[in-house]
Amino acid sequence: MKDRHGLLTAPIGRVLLNMTLPNLIGIMTILGGSLVDIFFISQLGTESLAAVSFTFPITLVISSIGIGIGAGVSTNLGRLIGSGHAPESRVFLYDALCMTFVIIWGLSILGCIFIEPVFSLLGANSASLPLINDYMWYWYLGAPALVLLMVGNQALRATGDTHSPAKIMMLAAIVNLILDPLLIFGIGPFPRLEIQGAAIATTLSWVVAMSLSGYLIIVKRKLVQFADFDVGRLILHWKVLSHIARPAALMNVINPIANGIIMAMLARIDHAGVAAFGAGIRLESVLLIVVMALSSSLMPFIAQNLGAGQHDRAKKALLMSLRFAFVFQTLLFIPLFFYAESIAGLFTHDPLVIEWLSFYIMILPVSYGPLAIVIMVATSLNAYHRPLSSLVINLCRLMLLMLPLAALGSYIGGVKGILLALPIANTLMGIACYYLATKISEPEKIKHAVPCPDNANHTASDDAATSDDQVDATKPSTRLSEY
């Protein structure tokens, strides 16, 4: 048996480092691509920038669905690879990609039909609606490519390969960077399409990147096995996938909702506080980038080892990662504390916004160590087939701790009181999550798993069939050594 990426046999620290560095590059590429889009669109004027800002809630929902499906694919594919069921994993991935396309394509068609009613409900005025319409038509057209790209990259990560997804996202960013100015401003032979050009450039970058991802998955790695249409098999695989996907998608949606509520609290006190909080959130995405990269590596690592029956190795990797993240984020806080005002000055020249943002930078990052623990435990619970526990953790942190404490802080200390509530909530939940990580285990019976010869009694439902016409279990179940 050849463990190509070492997830099952190589030293844990070395494997996670080798997986995390490419993930880090990939996430930085995504953030950079988003900033490039905003920069070029901002050159068109305030109306165009406002129009794109209105699209964020809708694009977030579609992206969250993609993240959820990707989590389901990563978890189940990792388990199948770890347990050595090659035929089942290939059919499962084929069905997952087909279902992903159908779901997102259907949502895109509905989105195109209801562009004006939806964005009018969100508050877009008559000046913004035509621009939103121009942008979203092409965005919806490319949405299936985006989500297939996200799910395909998660499939590659599930095999232990994090280098290829990073290269794929770099390709998407480069294509977008080249096409954005050409299509937005009409440079050379290209027509000036303005905001429509930005959407077309983004869509084309997704299509190019998805094509490379598809080539690696289907042709080079042979991770997909084309199977006959079978309603029973598709329903069973959808149950398996949605068991992880639905809570994971919802978890990604509730974070911006909670942030929106906090912004509303701040707006009732001082709009400078809203500006400071908005800048702080953007800064936070950069300060937690290492944690996000590590958590993306941790899920397939844990899933493969649990699939292989190496439960101690999986838990050891989790606890080692939590300790590293806590120490790293705590050390990162030290320079932020001393240079808070200088960093705040990079975002604004308003003295009051600088005051609030400096306060944010001085107090929030001290809790990023505990917050890192929360993020990684929540992610790892998906690999342990406990997605609802993952969702409950996030709901508790936001709805039971952060928002009530923020309301209390608003009453006692205004803007500073609200901001102080955030690190307190993160710290309390971080302590609880570390304790949970020391006790974490799989359910006694995994009810939502891809049926294979040695887990047929743990399928999606007690009456679910596991016959050969659903999954080709007659073929030898060999370890996926070529991955």
Long-range contacts (C-beta under 8 A, 24 or more apart in sequence): 1-479, 1-481, 2-479, 2-481, 3-481, 4-160, 4-481, 4-482, 4-483, 5-159, 5-160, 5-161, 5-483, 6-160, 7-82, 7-160, 7-300, 7-301, 7-304, 7-305, 8-82, 8-304, 8-305, 8-308, 8-310, 8-313, 12-301, 12-313, 12-316, 12-317, 12-320, 13-320, 15-160, 15-301, 16-294, 16-297, 16-298, 16-301, 16-317, 16-320, 16-321, 18-162, 19-157, 19-160, 19-162, 19-297, 19-300, 19-301, 20-162, 20-290, 20-293, 20-294, 20-296, 20-297, 21-162, 21-293, 22-162, 22-163, 22-165, 22-166, 23-157, 23-162, 23-165, 23-166, 23-292, 23-293, 23-294, 23-296, 23-297, 24-289, 24-290, 24-293, 25-166, 25-170, 26-153, 26-162, 26-165, 26-166, 26-169, 26-170, 26-293, 27-289, 27-292, 27-293, 27-296, 28-289, 29-166, 29-169, 29-170, 29-172, 29-173, 30-169, 30-173, 31-285, 31-286, 31-289, 32-173, 33-172, 33-173, 33-176, 33-177, 33-205, 36-173, 36-176, 36-177, 36-180, 37-176, 37-180, 37-198, 37-202, 40-180, 40-181, 40-184, 40-185, 40-198, 41-184, 41-195, 41-198, 43-184, 43-185, 44-184, 44-194, 44-195, 47-127, 47-128, 47-131, 48-131, 48-194, 48-195, 50-128, 51-124, 51-128, 51-131, 51-132, 51-135, 51-195, 52-135, 52-195, 52-198, 54-119, 54-122, 54-123, 54-124, 54-128, 54-132, 55-119, 55-132, 55-135, 55-136, 55-139, 57-122, 57-256, 58-111, 58-118, 58-119, 58-136, 59-139, 60-252, 60-253, 60-256, 61-253, 62-104, 62-107, 62-143, 62-146, 62-147, 63-146, 63-147, 63-150, 63-252, 64-249, 64-250, 64-252, 64-253, 65-103, 65-104, 65-107, 65-147, 65-245, 65-249, 66-100, 66-104, 66-146, 66-147, 66-150, 66-151, 67-150, 67-248, 67-249, 67-252, 68-244, 68-245, 68-246, 68-247, 68-248, 68-249, 68-250, 68-252, 69-96, 69-100, 69-103, 69-147, 69-150, 69-151, 69-241, 69-245, 69-249, 70-150, 70-151, 70-153, 70-154, 71-154, 71-244, 71-245, 71-248, 71-299, 71-379, 71-382, 71-387, 72-96, 72-240, 72-241, 72-242, 72-243, 72-244, 72-245, 72-248, 73-151, 73-154, 73-155, 73-158, 73-241, 74-154, 74-155, 74-157, 74-158, 74-299, 74-300, 74-303, 74-382, 74-383, 75-158, 75-244, 75-299, 75-303, 75-382, 75-383, 75-385, 76-240, 76-241, 76-244, 76-303, 76-449, 76-450, 77-155, 77-158, 77-159, 77-300, 77-303, 78-158, 78-299, 78-300, 78-301, 78-302, 78-303, 78-304, 78-307, 78-383, 79-303, 79-304, 79-306, 79-307, 79-449, 79-450, 80-307, 80-450, 80-452, 81-158, 81-159, 81-304, 81-307, 81-479, 81-480, 81-483, 82-303, 82-304, 82-305, 82-306, 82-307, 82-308, 82-310, 83-307, 83-308, 83-309, 83-452, 83-454, 83-455, 83-477, 84-308, 84-477, 84-478, 84-479, 84-480, 85-450, 85-452, 85-453, 85-477, 86-475, 86-477, 86-478, 86-479, 86-480, 87-225, 87-471, 87-472, 87-473, 87-475, 87-477, 88-450, 88-451, 88-452, 88-471, 88-472, 88-473, 88-477, 89-223, 89-450, 89-480, 90-222, 90-223, 90-224, 90-225, 91-225, 91-227, 91-233, 91-471, 91-472, 92-237, 92-240, 92-450, 92-471, 93-155, 93-217, 93-223, 93-224, 94-224, 94-225, 94-226, 94-227, 95-227, 95-233, 95-234, 95-237, 95-238, 96-151, 96-237, 96-241, 97-148, 97-151, 97-152, 97-224, 98-234, 99-234, 99-237, 99-238, 99-241, 100-144, 100-147, 100-148, 100-151, 101-144, 101-148, 104-143, 104-144, 104-147, 104-148, 105-144, 107-143, 108-140, 108-141, 108-143, 108-144, 109-140, 111-136, 111-140, 111-143, 112-136, 112-137, 112-140, 131-195, 134-194, 134-195, 134-196, 134-199, 135-195, 135-196, 135-198, 135-199, 136-199, 137-199, 138-196, 138-199, 138-200, 138-202, 138-203, 139-199, 139-202, 139-203, 141-203, 142-199, 142-202, 142-203, 142-204, 142-206, 142-207, 145-203, 145-206, 145-207, 145-210, 146-206, 146-210, 148-210, 148-213, 148-214, 149-206, 149-209, 149-210, 149-213, 152-210, 152-213, 152-214, 152-216, 152-217, 153-213, 155-217, 155-223, 156-213, 156-216, 156-217, 156-221, 156-223, 157-296, 157-297, 157-299, 157-300, 158-300, 158-303, 158-304, 159-221, 159-223, 159-300, 159-480, 159-483, 160-300, 160-301, 160-304, 160-483, 161-483, 162-296, 162-297, 164-213, 164-216, 165-213, 168-209, 168-212, 168-213, 168-216, 169-209, 171-208, 171-209, 171-212, 172-205, 172-206, 172-208, 172-209, 173-205, 175-201, 175-204, 175-205, 175-208, 175-209, 176-201, 176-202, 176-204, 176-205, 179-204, 179-205, 221-482, 221-483, 222-482, 223-483, 225-472, 227-472, 230-469, 230-470, 232-465, 232-469, 232-470, 233-469, 233-470, 233-471, 236-451, 236-459, 236-460, 236-464, 236-465, 236-470, 237-450, 239-448, 239-460, 239-461, 239-464, 240-448, 240-449, 240-450, 240-460, 243-385, 243-387, 243-448, 243-460, 244-382, 244-385, 244-387, 244-448, 246-387, 247-387, 247-388, 247-390, 247-391, 248-382, 248-387, 248-390, 248-391, 250-391, 251-378, 251-390, 251-391, 251-394, 254-394, 254-395, 254-398, 254-399, 255-394, 255-398, 258-398, 258-399, 258-402, 258-403, 261-403, 261-406, 262-402, 262-403, 262-406, 262-418, 262-422, 265-406, 265-407, 265-410, 265-418, 266-415, 266-418, 268-410, 269-410, 269-414, 269-415, 269-418, 270-352, 270-356, 270-414, 270-415, 272-350, 272-352, 272-353, 272-355, 272-356, 272-415, 273-356, 273-415, 273-418, 275-348, 275-350, 275-353, 275-356, 275-357, 276-344, 276-353, 276-356, 276-357, 276-359, 276-360, 276-415, 277-356, 277-360, 277-419, 279-344, 279-347, 279-348, 279-353, 279-357, 280-357, 280-360, 280-361, 280-364, 283-343, 283-347, 283-361, 284-364, 284-368, 287-329, 287-332, 287-336, 287-365, 287-368, 288-329, 288-368, 288-371, 288-372, 288-375, 290-325, 290-328, 291-325, 291-329, 291-368, 291-371, 291-372, 291-375, 291-376, 292-375, 294-321, 294-324, 294-325, 294-376, 295-321, 295-375, 295-376, 295-379, 295-380, 296-379, 298-376, 298-379, 298-380, 298-383, 299-379, 299-380, 299-382, 299-383, 300-383, 302-380, 302-383, 302-384, 303-383, 306-383, 306-384, 306-442, 311-441, 311-442, 314-383, 315-437, 315-440, 318-376, 318-377, 318-380, 318-437, 318-440, 319-437, 319-438, 321-376, 322-372, 322-373, 322-376, 322-377, 322-434, 322-437, 325-369, 325-372, 325-373, 325-376, 326-369, 326-370, 326-372, 326-373, 326-430, 327-369, 328-369, 328-372, 329-365, 329-368, 329-369, 329-371, 329-372, 330-366, 330-368, 330-369, 332-365, 332-368, 333-365, 333-366, 333-368, 333-369, 336-361, 336-362, 336-365, 337-361, 337-362, 337-365, 337-366, 356-415, 356-419, 359-416, 359-419, 360-419, 363-419, 363-420, 363-422, 363-423, 364-419, 364-422, 364-423, 366-423, 367-422, 367-423, 367-424, 367-426, 367-427, 367-430, 368-426, 369-430, 370-426, 370-427, 370-428, 370-429, 370-430, 370-431, 370-433, 371-426, 371-429, 371-430, 372-430, 373-430, 373-433, 373-434, 373-437, 374-426, 374-429, 374-430, 374-433, 377-433, 377-434, 377-436, 377-437, 377-440, 378-433, 380-437, 380-440, 381-440, 384-440, 384-441, 384-442, 385-442, 385-443, 385-446, 385-448, 385-449, 386-442, 386-443, 393-429, 393-433, 393-436, 396-429, 397-425, 397-426, 397-429, 398-425, 401-425, 401-428, 401-429, 402-426, 452-477, 453-477
